[in-house]
Amino acid sequence: MAVKLQPLPFSLGALEPHISAATLELHHGQHEAGYVQRVNRLVADSPLAQASLDEIVAAARKLENRPLYNSAAQAWNHAFYWGSLSPRGGARPHGAVAELIDRDFGRYELFVDKLQQAATNQFGSGWAWVVLQADRLEVITTSNADLPAAGQTPLLVIDVWEHAYYLDYQHRRAAYVAGVIERLLNWEMANQRLLDAGNGVHARSTAPSQPVHARSAF
C-alpha cells in the first residue's frame, strides 16, 4: 500500500468544544480515509504503487492527472490540517512567526482579521493558508483540493469544507473559523516549519517540486 491513514495527533475529544469528537470521527475516519483509499486504488499496479504521498502529489500535478491529484492533495491537505491544530493552540503567537506577523501585517489583530476574512469568504469548498512567500507571510486561499503554489511554503491551514464544521456550527462558518484561530492554531508547528524552511524570520521558501509531508512537522 502506497499511502496509509495516519492517526490523529490528539484524541477525538481533545479539541472540544471548538471541534467535537463527532466531527473529528467523521472528518478523519470517513472523509480523509476515503481520500487515502482512492489514492491507493488509483496508483495500484502503477509505478507509483509504493511512492510516498508527497511523490504521488508531485507526479499527479506534473502529469496533470486531476483525479489522482484531487485525492492525493486532499489526503495531504487533511494531514497538514491536523498538524495545524492543537489542544494547546490558539492565543497569541510567539517566536519567529510572531515577529513575521508583526512585520508583515502590522500587528496580530490585523493578521487575525485577514485570516478570518479569507477563511470565511472563501466561496464554496477550500482552504485558508498561512504561507511564506519570498520571505514574507501571506494569507491565501485555495479551492477544493488545490495546494499552495510552488514558491509558497505552507505554515498553517484552516479547512473550510462544510464537513469540517457543519455538525458543530451548521452554516456558521465564521464561528468555526474564529474558534480555530483563537483556540486551536498550532503556532509550534508554524515555528518549526519556519525553522525547517530557513533561518527564523529570514526563512526562504525553496519552491520545492513536491511538498514536504505534513507529518514531518509534528
C-alpha positions in Angstrom: 0.0 0.0 0.0 1.4 3.4 -1.0 -0.4 5.6 1.5 -1.7 4.9 5.0 -4.2 6.8 7.0 -2.2 8.3 9.9 -3.7 8.6 13.3 -4.7 12.0 14.6 -2.1 13.7 16.7 -4.6 14.1 19.5 -7.6 12.3 20.9 -11.0 12.6 19.4 -12.3 14.8 22.2 -9.2 16.9 22.6 -10.4 19.9 20.5 -13.8 20.2 22.2 -15.8 22.4 22.5 -14.5 24.1 19.3 -14.4 20.9 17.2 -16.4 18.0 18.5 -15.3 14.3 18.7 -18.2 13.5 16.4 -16.9 15.9 13.7 -13.4 14.5 14.1 -14.6 10.9 13.8 -16.5 11.7 10.6 -13.8 14.0 9.2 -10.8 11.8 9.8 -12.4 8.4 9.8 -14.5 8.8 6.7 -13.6 11.9 4.6 -9.8 11.7 4.9 -9.9 7.9 5.0 -11.9 7.9 1.7 -9.2 10.1 0.0 -6.5 7.7 1.1 -8.4 4.7 -0.1 -9.0 6.4 -3.5 -5.3 7.2 -3.9 -4.3 3.6 -3.3 -6.9 2.4 -5.8 -5.7 4.9 -8.4 -2.0 4.0 -8.1 -2.4 0.3 -7.7 -0.3 -1.7 -10.3 1.4 1.5 -11.4 5.0 2.9 -10.9 3.5 5.0 -8.0 2.2 2.0 -6.1 5.0 2.2 -3.5 5.5 6.0 -3.7 5.1 8.4 -0.8 2.1 10.7 -0.7 4.5 13.7 -1.4 5.7 11.9 -4.5 2.2 11.0 -5.7 1.0 14.6 -5.3 4.0 15.9 -7.3 3.6 13.2 -10.0 -0.1 13.8 -10.4 0.4 17.6 -10.7 3.2 17.1 -13.3 1.1 14.6 -15.3 -2.0 16.7 -15.0 -3.8 13.7 -13.7 -6.6 15.5 -12.0 -8.5 12.6 -10.4 -5.3 11.3 -8.8 -4.2 14.9 -7.8 -7.6 15.6 -6.2 -7.5 12.6 -4.0 -3.8 12.8 -3.2 -3.8 16.5 -2.5 -6.9 16.1 -0.2 -5.1 13.4 1.7 -2.1 15.7 2.0 -4.2 18.8 3.0 -6.0 16.9 5.7 -2.8 15.6 7.3 -1.5 19.1 7.2 -4.7 20.4 8.8 -4.4 18.1 11.7 -0.9 19.4 12.3 -2.2 22.9 12.2 -4.5 22.3 15.2 -3.5 21.7 18.8 -5.5 21.4 22.1 -2.9 23.8 23.5 -3.1 26.1 20.5 -4.6 29.5 19.8 -3.9 32.6 21.9 -1.2 34.9 20.6 1.7 33.5 18.6 5.3 33.5 19.8 8.7 33.1 18.4 9.7 33.7 14.7 6.1 33.5 13.4 5.1 36.3 15.8 7.9 38.5 14.6 6.9 37.9 11.0 3.2 38.7 11.7 4.1 42.0 13.3 6.5 42.8 10.4 4.2 41.8 7.6 0.8 42.6 8.9 1.5 45.5 11.3 0.0 43.7 14.3 -1.6 40.4 15.3 -5.1 41.8 15.2 -4.8 42.8 11.6 -3.4 39.3 10.7 -6.4 37.7 12.5 -8.8 39.8 10.6 -7.2 39.0 7.3 -7.2 35.2 8.0 -10.7 35.3 9.4 -12.0 37.1 6.3 -10.1 34.8 3.9 -11.4 31.6 5.5 -15.0 32.9 6.0 -15.4 34.4 2.5 -13.8 31.6 0.5 -16.5 30.7 -2.0 -17.6 27.0 -1.8 -15.1 24.4 -0.5 -11.5 25.0 0.1 -8.7 26.0 2.4 -7.3 29.2 4.0 -3.5 29.1 4.4 -0.8 31.0 6.1 2.3 30.7 3.8 5.8 32.0 3.5 6.4 33.5 0.1 9.6 35.4 -0.9 10.5 35.9 2.8 7.0 37.4 3.7 4.0 35.9 5.3 0.9 35.8 3.2 -2.7 34.7 3.8 -4.1 32.8 0.7 -7.0 30.6 -0.1 -7.2 27.6 -2.4 -10.3 25.9 -3.8 -11.4 22.3 -3.5 -8.2 20.1 -3.3 -5.7 22.7 -4.5 -2.4 23.2 -2.6 -0.4 26.4 -2.4 1.7 27.1 -5.5 5.3 26.4 -5.9 7.3 29.0 -4.0 4.8 29.2 -1.2 5.8 27.3 1.9 2.6 26.4 4.0 2.8 27.1 7.7 -0.8 26.5 8.8 -4.1 25.8 7.2 -7.8 26.0 8.1 -10.2 23.6 6.3 -13.4 25.4 5.2 -15.1 22.4 3.5 -18.5 22.1 5.1 -17.8 18.7 6.6 -15.1 20.4 8.8 -17.7 22.3 10.7 -21.3 21.6 9.8 -22.1 19.2 12.6 -20.9 21.7 15.2 -21.8 25.0 13.6 -24.3 24.3 10.7 -24.0 27.3 8.4 -22.0 29.5 10.8 -18.6 29.1 9.2 -17.3 32.4 10.7 -17.9 31.0 14.3 -15.9 27.8 13.4 -13.1 29.9 11.9 -12.9 32.2 14.9 -12.7 29.2 17.3 -9.8 27.7 15.3 -7.9 30.9 15.2 -8.5 31.9 18.8 -8.2 28.5 20.4 -6.6 25.8 18.2 -4.0 27.2 15.8 -0.7 25.4 16.3 2.0 28.1 16.5 4.6 25.5 17.4 4.1 23.8 14.0 4.4 27.2 12.3 7.6 28.0 14.0 9.0 24.5 13.3 8.2 24.9 9.6 9.8 28.3 9.5 12.9 26.8 11.1 12.9 23.9 8.5 12.5 26.4 5.6 15.4 28.6 6.6 16.7 30.8 9.3 13.9 32.0 11.6 12.3 35.3 10.5 14.6 35.3 7.4 13.5 31.9 6.2 13.3 31.5 2.5 10.8 29.4 0.5 12.8 26.9 -1.6 10.0 26.3 -4.0 10.3 22.5 -3.9 8.9 20.4 -6.7 6.9 18.4 -4.2 5.5 19.4 -0.8 7.1 18.4 2.5 4.7 16.0 4.1 2.9 17.5 7.0 3.8 14.7 9.4 7.4 15.8 9.3 6.3 19.0 11.1 4.9 17.2 14.1 
